[in-house]
Amino acid sequence: MTDYRRAGATLARATKDRASVASSITAIAPDEALGAFVVGAMLGSFGFHWRSTGARGGSGRSHRAGRHDRRGRR
């Protein structure tokens, strides 16, 4: 599971300035790996700032990931 967590963190850091990101990790990963991938993405996108108003330029939006079958259904 460490590889999937690392992949999620790498994706999050590489796409920090993007409005949205899509991944096909669910097509190749076992069910248990999706949680590790999401945790890695959350940790990789985390940023700490001393400002009382928060980070500059962040969207403040979060999106939930889901598992879909090959036809795109949940």
C-alpha positions as CSV (number, residue, x, y, z in Angstrom):
1,M,0.0,0.0,0.0
2,T,3.0,2.3,0.4
3,D,3.4,2.6,-3.3
4,Y,-0.2,3.8,-3.7
5,R,0.1,6.3,-0.9
6,R,3.3,7.6,-2.4
7,A,1.6,7.8,-5.9
8,G,-1.2,9.9,-4.4
9,A,1.2,12.3,-2.7
10,T,3.2,12.7,-5.9
11,L,0.1,13.4,-7.9
12,A,-1.1,16.0,-5.4
13,R,2.3,17.8,-5.3
14,A,2.6,17.8,-9.1
15,T,-0.9,19.2,-9.6
16,K,-1.1,21.7,-6.7
17,D,-1.9,24.6,-9.0
18,R,-4.6,22.8,-11.0
19,A,-8.4,23.4,-10.6
20,S,-9.1,19.7,-11.0
21,V,-7.3,16.4,-11.5
22,A,-8.5,13.0,-12.8
23,S,-6.8,9.7,-12.2
24,S,-7.4,6.2,-13.5
25,I,-5.7,4.5,-10.5
26,T,-8.9,2.6,-9.8
27,A,-8.6,0.8,-13.0
28,I,-5.4,-1.0,-11.9
29,A,-5.4,-0.8,-8.1
30,P,-7.1,-3.3,-5.8
31,D,-10.0,-2.0,-3.6
32,E,-7.8,-1.6,-0.5
33,A,-5.3,0.6,-2.4
34,L,-7.8,3.4,-3.1
35,G,-7.8,4.4,0.5
36,A,-4.0,4.6,0.6
37,F,-4.0,6.6,-2.6
38,V,-6.5,9.1,-1.3
39,V,-4.6,9.4,2.0
40,G,-1.4,10.1,0.1
41,A,-3.2,12.7,-2.0
42,M,-4.5,14.5,1.1
43,L,-1.1,14.5,2.8
44,G,0.7,15.5,-0.4
45,S,-1.6,18.5,-0.9
46,F,-1.3,19.7,2.7
47,G,0.3,23.0,3.3
48,F,0.9,24.8,6.5
49,H,0.9,28.6,6.6
50,W,1.4,31.0,9.5
51,R,-1.1,33.6,8.1
52,S,-4.3,34.0,10.0
53,T,-6.2,34.2,6.7
54,G,-4.8,31.0,5.3
55,A,-2.9,30.3,2.1
56,R,-3.0,32.7,-0.9
57,G,-4.7,31.5,-4.0
58,G,-6.1,28.2,-2.7
59,S,-9.6,27.2,-3.9
60,G,-10.6,25.7,-0.6
61,R,-12.5,23.0,-2.6
62,S,-12.3,19.3,-2.0
63,H,-13.7,16.4,-4.0
64,R,-14.6,12.9,-3.1
65,A,-13.2,9.9,-5.0
66,G,-15.3,6.9,-5.9
67,R,-14.7,3.5,-7.5
68,H,-16.4,3.0,-10.9
69,D,-16.7,-0.1,-13.0
70,R,-15.4,-0.2,-16.6
71,R,-18.6,1.5,-17.9
72,G,-18.2,4.5,-15.5
73,R,-20.9,3.4,-13.0
74,R,-20.4,3.4,-9.3
